Amino acid sequence: MYPCATLAEECDPLRCAADQNIATDLPTLEEALQGAERAIEPLLKEIGAYEAEGHEDASWYWAAPILMDRQRYPEASAEWLSRPDLATVWSGGRTEHSGREEGKHWPSHVERAAAVADASDLGSPPQDLRRVMAQMALAGPGTAALRALWRCSDWSLEGYGEARDAAARVAWRIRLMFDLPEVTWAIRGQEAVEGYWRQVLRYCAEGGLQPVLDEYAHVLRDLESFGRKKASEVASGVSGRMCRALGVATSSMKVDKVPKREMVARPLSKESMRGHFALRFAEVRSEDGTEPVTRASQVQEAFNSPFRPFVLATTSVGQEGLDFHTYCHAVVHWNLPANPVDLEQREGRVHRYKGHAVRKNLAHTYGLSAMAEDDLDPWERIFERGKEDRDVGESDLTPFWIYALDGGAKIERHVPALPLSRDSERLDALRASLAVYRMANTQESGRSRISDLVDQFSRGKTQLRRCLGESFVDGSGGEQLYLESAT
């Protein structure tokens, strides 16, 4: 949970990849951990870890990163650790968690951490200290969050006070997420061979928490137009969005219980069900259903993140202006809309600027080359490469809105319609009219009565096909519409 600036700088996996000049293959996790261990060895010597004596002291696991920062950034570290409100700032104002006893002792834990001045306060280090420090350096929530904020805000690590506050709050929220019963069960499973915090750390390393937060921070910076603001404002704004997304509450829903099939008709009964990884786009109410604990806007922020919920159920009513594209490129139509306009509205929610499918394809094409360059934000470089390699005359729709790749990610349309059913026939008609609608919408340039033009085109399908074979519409060119011959 501690945002260690020294580990964030010395063990940056992106910088290690650039130093290795990778061309075709990424280093394995084990290779990355070994490289981090080599970088950490002199840091442990600097803080006197190998000179300590006495019984093996597990306090080294949390004390070593603090001592490293005290050694490298003595004034900034002392100032940050000596703040009287550090426990409150670190937890985002939450010093308790669901009334649990350990939450009440959080301020005393912070006081003890801040009081560690040198290795003389500790016993001998554990045998696996280097390996655990390597895992913390690559994927510890606090260090990973600090590094991600550093990338997206061009922050100087020497003046990291506000960035550290922001990273600490993100790490606290990640910690609360891993403390949820369903997440605990998924990570711990049926065995508990080692401490849970060690399992979480290994899980973060194996799951690549650092690149997850790097991408998320880049997306949020663009989504909220933080790019032109000061570094402190960027870090605060991005971390605030992260914390709100990570703080979405477990929802309580009422579901119909269908009785067993019997000859006698029985009314449906209502039962409560908790929602963890799938939510509906609405206010999330407490488990007793009395008051809202999460607003619909926060549900949207949570869905537009790499964290839960992973499924969002919503209607197509009132969806104008709502975007769900940052981490979603698939739409399941529970029922078919009545016209192509509504179909376009639904699927347009996941087809936006720097959408999920676009980023996946760009990363597949340029990811390794971007990592081989010592750039602060690899995603900036990826999009720059996509822009440099586009064909002459292409607009900024490529690569920011459109980047097709053979076998790559696409906007997915799923319609659970049975073969030979009425919906199956309607789907074919909607697909055909959707293409006509898009052309008509371009022709009309936002003017009214587009439906009349769609009807006119649809009546003359033979003539329309002949015309489309002779010409095409390029609707990407700013204010003017260009009609060019295809031959």
N, C-alpha and C positions, 0 to 999 in steps of 0.2 A: 504493500500500500504506500510505502514511502517513495516519493518522486526523487530519485537520486540523479542529480545532474551529472555527476562524474561517470556513472555507468551509462547514462544516456549518450554521453559524448564518446567515451572510449570504446564502447561495445555496440555501436550503431551497426546493425546488420546490413543496412544499405551501403554504408561506407566500406564495410568488409567486402561486400560483393564487388564494389568498384575497384578496390585494391587488388582483388583476385582477377579482375578483367575477364569475367565470365562471358562466354560467347554462346554456348548451346545448352548448358546445364546449370541448374542452381545447386549450391552446396546442400548436402543433406543436413537435417537437424543436428545430427551427431557432429558433423564437421563444423557447423556453426557454433555449437557449444564448446568444442575443443578450442576454436579460435578465440572465443570469449574467455575461456579459462586462461589462455596464454596472456591475454591483455589484462586480466584481473590479478595474476600472480604478482607483478611489481606493485600494484595498488595495495594488496594485502601486506606486503613488506613495508610499504611506506607508513602504514598505520600501526605497525608493530604486532601484527597478528601472530607471527611465528616466534615472537619473543615472550608471549604470555605464558604463564605457568599455572599449575593447579589442575583441578578436576575439569573435565570437558564441559564447556559452558555453551548451551544452546542459544544463549543471548546473542552470540556472534551473528546469527542469521539475520537479526533485525538491526543490530548495532553496527555491523561492518559498513553498510551503505552510508549511514549517518557520519561515521568517522571518516570515510573517504571524502565526503563533501566538506567536512570540517577541515580536512587537510588541504584540499584544493581551493575551496572558496571560504576561507575562515570568516571573513566579515559578513558576507551575505548569508552564510549558514547560521551563524550566531544570531543575526538579526531575525531570521525567520523562525528559528527554534525557540527564541526567548519571548515570543509574543504571548501575552497572557490569554488571548482568545484563540490560540492555535487549535485547540481541540474542536471548538465550535466552527472555525473556518474550514478545517479539514473535513468535517462531516457535513458541511453545508447547513449548519444550524441544527442538525439532528444528532443528539448525543445519546439517544436511546433507539433501540430497534425492537419494536413490538413488545416492549416492556420486559425484555430479557435482562437477566442479571448482568451479563457481560457488557451490555450497552451502557449501564450506569457507571462502569469502571473505566470507560474510554478516556476521560480526562486524566485519570491517574496513569494510564498507560502512556499517554502523550508526555506527561511530566517526566516519567522515568526515561523515555527516549531522549528528551531534550537535555536531561542531566548527564548523559554519557559524554564525557569529555575526551577520554583517551583509553587505550587498551589496558591500563592499570586497573580499571574498574571491572575487568572481566577475567575469566579463567582461560584455560587453553582452548583453542578453536576446535570444532568438530572435524573429523577426517574428510567429510564431503563438503566442506565449506566452499571450496572453489567451484564445484559443480552446482551447488545451490545458488551461489552468486551469479554464475553464468546464466542459469535459468531466469533469475530475477532481472539480469541485464537485458536479456532478449525479450522477455515476455511478462515481467512483473507489471501488474496493472498501473502502479504509480509511475514507474520509469517509462513504460510504453506510452502512457498518456502524455507525459511531459515531452517525449520525443515527437509525438504526433502534433502537439500544439506548437512545438518549436519549428517543425517543417512548414506548417500552414501559415505561420505568422512571422517567419524570418526573425525569430527571437534570439537575442544574445544570452547565452547560458550564464554569463557572469551576472547579469541583472535579472535574475529569474524569480524575484519575489512574487509578483502577480501571476506569472505563468505557473509557479509551483502551487499557489493556492488553487488555480483552476485544475491542474493535474491531480491534486490531492482530492478534490471534490469528485472528479470522475472516478478515481480509484475507489473512493468510498462507495459510490453507487455500484460499481462492478462487484465490490465485496458483498453488498446487500443482495445482488442478483445471485451470487453463488451460495448465499445462505438460504435461498428458497428451498422448501422441501423437495419439489420435483427436480430441481437442478442438482441438489445434493445427492438424491437417489441416482440420477443419471451418471454422475461422476464417480460416486463411491461404489455403486453397483452392489454386488453381494459380498464384496470383500473390503476389509479395512486394514490393509497390511501396514500402512504408514499414516501419518497425520493427515487430516483432510486438507490443511493448507498446502502441504506438499503435493497432494493429488491435484489441487486446483492449479498450482504453479506449473506442474508438468502438463496439465490439460491446456493451459494458455500457450505454452511453448509448442506443443504438438499441433494445436489449432491455429497458430499464427496470429496471436492477438495484435502484434505490432502492425503488420500490413493491414489488418482489419481497421484499426484505429487511424492509420495513415490515410486510407481511402475515405473513411467516414469524415475525417477532419477536412479533407479537400472538398468533398461534396458539400458539407455544411458551409464552408467559407464562400463557395459560389452561390449556394442556394439563398443565403441571407445577405449576399453582396457585402461581405466583410472585407474583401480584398483591398479596398482603398483606405481602410481605417488603420489606426495605430496598432502596433503589435499587442499592446495590453487589451485593447478593445476586441481584437480578433480572438485572442485566447479566452477572454471572458465570455464572449458571445458564443463561440463554438462549444466551449465546455458547458455552458448553460443549456444549450440544445441537447448535448449528450446526456446530461444529468436528467433532464425532463423525459427523454426517451427511455432511459434506464429505470426511471421511477414509476412507470405505469403499473397500476395496481392489478391484482388478480380480480377478475370480474365474476359476477354472479348472474347467471341467466336462468330463466324459467323455460323448461322444455316440456313438451307433451309426452306423457307416458301412454303408449298404446297397449291396451290389454291384449292378452292372448286371444286368438281367434276363437270365438264362441258363437253359438246360435243366438244368444241373447245380446242385443245391442247395449253397450255401456258407454257412458260419457268419458271423454279423455280427461285424465288427471294431470295436474301440473307438478313438476318436481324441480328442485334447484340443482344447478350444475355449475361447477367452477370452470372458468376459462383461463388458461395459462398461455398457450401458444397460438391460439386463434381467438379473435375478438370481433365484435361487430362495431361498425363505425357509429358510435353513439357515446353518451356519457356512461362511464363504468361506475356502477354503484357498489357500495359496500356489500359484504356477503349477506347481511340482513335486509338489503335492498332499501334502506331508509334514506340514504343521502348519497349524492355523487362524490366519488373520491378521485375520479379522473375525468377531465373534460374531453370532448370529442377531438379538440385540437391536439391534445396530448396523445391520444390514441393514434392520430395521423402521424405525429412526430415519431412515435415508437415504431409504427409500421415502416416509416421511411428511414429506418436504421438497420444495421446488420443484426440487431438483437430482436427478441420476441416483441410482439406477435409476428408470426410468419404467414398467417392467413388472416385476411380482413374481409368480412362480409358486409356488404353495403348495397344500397339501392342506387339506381341511376338518377334519382330525383335530387335536384339541388347540388349537382356535382361540378357545376361550372366553377372554374378557378381552383379546384382541388387537384393537387398533383400527388401521385403515388409511384413515381417513376424511379426514384433513387435506388431502391433495392427490389424492384419488381418489374418483370417483363412478361407476365402471364395473366390473362383474364379468363375466368370461367363464367360463362353466361348461363346462369341458372334457368333463365327463360330468354327467348329471343325478343329483341325490341321490335317495334312495329315498323320502323323505317330506317334507312341507312344513316340518317342524321343522328339518331340515338345510338346506333352501333358505333359510329365514329366518336361520339362523345364518351362512350364507355371506354373504348380502347385508347382514346387520346389521353386518358389519365395516366397511362404508363409509357407514353411515347412523348418524351420531352427532352429538353436540353441536357446533355451528358447523362442520358438514361442508363439504366443497368445493362441492357443488352449492348449498347454502344461501348461502355467501359469494358465489358468482358471481351469484346472482339478486339478492341485496341490493345488491351493488356496481353492478349494472346499473340498479337502481331509484334508489338514493340516493348513488351515488358522486360525481357532480358536485356535488350540494348539500353533501355532507360536505367536499369539497375547498374549497368556497367559504367555509367557516367556519374560523376560525383556531384549530382544536383541535389539541392535541398529537398524539393518536392518531386518525387518521381512521376506523379500524375501530371504535373505541368509539362514535363518533358515528353510524356507519352502523347498528349494531345498536340504538342508542337510538332512531333514527328508525323502524326497523322495529317496535320495541316501542310507540312512540307511536301509530303508524298502524294497529295491528291492531284488529280489531273488538271491540266491547264483549263481555266474557265469555270471550274467548280466553285460554288459559293461556300460560305461558312456553314451551310447545312452539313457539309462534310468537313471534319469528322464529328462535329458537336451534336448533331441531331441524327445523322444517318452514317452508319459505317457497316456495310454488309460484308460478310465473310462466308465463304463456302464452308458449310458444316459448322458455322458459328452460331452465336445466340441470335434469336429473332423475337419480335413481339409475338407471343403465343396466344392463339385464340382457341379456347376449349369450349365445345358445346356438347353437353351430355344428351344428345338426341339419338333415339333408337333408329336403326336402319329402316327405310321404307315408311317412316312415320311422317306426320304432317310437318313437324319441326325440321326434319331432314330436307324436305322440299322447300320450305321457307328459307332455310339457310342458303341453299343454292341461289335462290332469287335475291336474297340480301347481298350475297357476295357480288353478284352482277351489278346490282343497283348501287353498291358502295363505290365501285370504280367510276360509274357514271356520276355519282354525287361529287366525288373528289374533283373530277374534271369540271363539272358545272360550277362548283364552289370556286375554282380557280378562275373560270371564265367570268363569273359574276363579281369577283373580287369583294365579297362581303355584302353585296347588294341583296335586296329582298327578293322574294318569289323564286328562290332557287328550286323549290319543289316543282314549279311549272316547267322549268328547263329540264329537270331530271325526267319528268313525265314525257316531255317531247323527245328527248334522246332515247328513252326506253321504248317508245312506240316504233321508232325507226332503227331497229338493231342492225339490220343488214347494211343500211347506208352508213350507220355509225362505225361498224367494223371496217368498212372500206376507207372511210375518212381517217380512222386511227391508223390504218396501214400506210397511209400516205403522209401523215404528219403526226407530231406529238406536241404536247404542251409542256414547256419548261416554266414551272411556277416558282422557281427559286430566285428570280432576278429582281429583287427589291421592288421598286415602284412600277416598273413596266412589265408587260406580259409579252413573251417572245414566242412566236409560232414559227417553227422551222420545219423545212422539208426533211423527211427521213431518207430520201434517196439522193 
